[in-house]
Amino acid sequence: MRAGELNLWWRLGAAITMPLVRAAFRVRVEGLEHVPATGPAILAFNHVSALDGPVLAIEVAWRHRRRTRFLVAVEFFRRPLIGGILRRFEQIPIRRGASDDDALDEATTTVRRGALGAIAPEGSVNADGAVELQRVRSGVARIAVPTGAPIVPVGIWGTQRRWPRSGLAFRAPWRPAVALAFGSPLLAPADATDAAAAVDDVTARLRDRLITQVARARAIAAE
């Protein structure tokens, strides 16, 4: 496995977890070439399952050799095993339901330095069986506008077959299809003089792009 920008922990983690993902799901990926091989970018994905982030991180690490820093709800960092893993892989804690400027500042600094960040702009896992997006929050745009980093919208579908919002589910299909549909990058205005207006504009455009990518992911997963 080519190292790319992966350190030892990421290489080991991808090698260990990839067979588990393959055993649990039939993974189908489209448009991964839209993720830059190097340099700053933000993955913005819809949220249908607690497994979305892990599957996305594993696939990007294994296929594209990039490590991803996610904004993850702070309560997960308080769990002994999961919290240790999140810290080891340098994920960023954020308080859900609050304006967590510190977390966004850290994410902005990280992306500006050339990292690949990732956020689920809906903020929480969607309701079981829901197709429509929840409200798309402004966090992605608040990072993209000052950094100029491209936003890659990612539609995810199928992870909810195994772990929907209501909890882990063991039912047919026993190895469901999971689709990750990466769209072409969305750019913030390069010369925005009104930052608040630029954030609103990017957030609205991101919602439209996510709707398109989720529809594509559903089609790929043959939903």
N, C-alpha and C positions, 0 to 999 in steps of 0.2 A: 504494500500500500504506500503510494507516494505521500511524503509527509506534508508537502505544501506548507501552510502556516500552522499546522497542528503541532502542539507540543506533545510530550510523552503521554500525559494524562489523556489528552484528546485522542491520540492514536490508540491507546489501550481501550478507552471507553468506546470508541467506534467499533473496534474489532470485537469487543465482547457483546455489545448490544445489537449490532447489525443482524447476527443470526436470530436473535430473539424477535426483532421486528419482522424478519422474513418468515419466521415460523408462525407469527400471529396474524400477519396480513399479506395480501398480494398487493405490493406497492407499485403504483404507476406514477411516474414523474414526467411532467411536460414543462418545457421552457426554462430549465435550469441554467441555460446559457445567458439568461437575463441577469443572473447574479454575477457581479464583477469578480474576477479571479483574485484581484487584490484591491485594496483601497476601501474607502468608506462607502457604506450602503446601509439601508434599513429594510428589513423584511417586515411587511405588515400583513398579518394573516387573520382570517376569520377564526372564531373560537367555538368549536362544537364538542370538544372533549378535553379532558385533562391530559390526554396523550398527544395533543397537537404539537406543543412545544418540543417534547422529547423526540417525537418522530421527525419533525422538521430539522432539529439540530443534528440528529444522527444521519439523516439522508444528505444534508449539506456537507457534513464532515466527511462522510464516506465517499460521496460522488464528486464533490467539488473541493475537498481538502481545505475547507475554511471552518474556523471555529466561530461560534455565534454567541453573542452576549444578549440574553433576554432580560426584559423587565418582568420580574416574577413577584407575585403577591408575598408580602413580608411574612405572613403566617406560615408559609412553607419553610422558611428559614429557621423557624422555631422547632421543627420536627427533627429529632436527633439524626436519623440516617439521611433523610432527604436534604435537610439543612446543610449537613456536611458535604454532600455531593454538590449542591448548588454553590457553596463557597469554593470548593476545590476547582470548579469549572468557571469561576469568576462571574457568576450571574449577579444581577442588580436587583436588590429588594425595593419594592414600591408598595406604598399603602393604598389599597383599593378604597374607592369611595371618598378620597381626599385629594386635594391638590398637593401632590408630593413634589415640590420644586427641587428638593435635594436629589431625588432619584432621576428626574429629568435632566438636571445639571450634570450628574455623573454620566448618564447615557450620552448626552451631547458632547461632553469632553471625550468620551471613549470613541464615539463615531468620528469626531474631528481628527483624532489621532490615526484614523485609518481602519477602524474595526468594523465588523459586520454586526449591527444591532438587530434586534427583533422585538416586535411588540404586537400584541393582539389588541387593536384599538377599540374593540367592543368592551374590553375591561374584564369581563367574566364569561364563563361558559354559557352558551345559549341554551334555552330550554329544550328538553327532549322533543325530538321530532320537528323542531322549528326550522324553517327554510329561510325566512327573512332575516336580514342582519338586525342586530340591536343597534342602538345609537353608537355611531362612530365618534370616539372622543378625539381630542385635539393633540394628544401627546406625540403622535408620529410627526405631525406638521411642526410642532414646537421644537423638534429636534432637526427636522429637515431644513426649515427656513434659515436658521443661523449657520448651519454647517454646509448647506448646498449639496448634501448627500442625496443620491437618487433613492427613491422609495420603490421597492419591488413588491407589488401586491401579490399575495399568495392565497389561492383558494384551496381549502382543505376539506375533504369529504371522506367519510367512511370510518374514521377513528371512533365516532360516536356509536358505532355498532358494538364495540367492545366496552367502551367506558363513556357513557353519556353523563349528563349532569347529575342524574339520579344515582349514579354509582356504577361500579364494575358489574358487567353483565355477561353471563356465560350462556349464550343461546346461538342458534343458527342465524346466519352462516358462521361456521366455525373458523373459517379463515377469510374474512371479508376483504373486499377490495378497498384500498385506500388510495386516493388520488391527491397529488400535490400539483397544482397548476400555477406556475410562475408566470406573471405577466410582464410586459415591457415596462421599463422604469418610468416612474412619474417624477418630474422635476419641479422643485419649488421655483418661484420667480427669482432670477439672478440678481435683479436690482430693486428688490422690494423696499419701498420707502415707508410703507405702512405695514409693520410686522403683524399687527393684529388682523388686518385685512388679508394678508398673505396666508396666515395660518387658517383662517376661515375658508379661503379659496382652496388651499391644498386639501383640507379635511373633506370638503364637499366633493372634490375630484377623486379623492381616495375612496370614498364610499362608492361612487359609481364604478370605479375600477374593481373594487372588491366584489361587487355584485356580479360583474362580468366573470371574474375568475372563479367565484364559487359555482356559478352556473356551468362553467367549463369543467371544474373538478367533478361536479355531479355527473356530467356526461361521460367523463373518462371512467368514473367508477361504475358506469352503467346503472345509475340510480333511476 
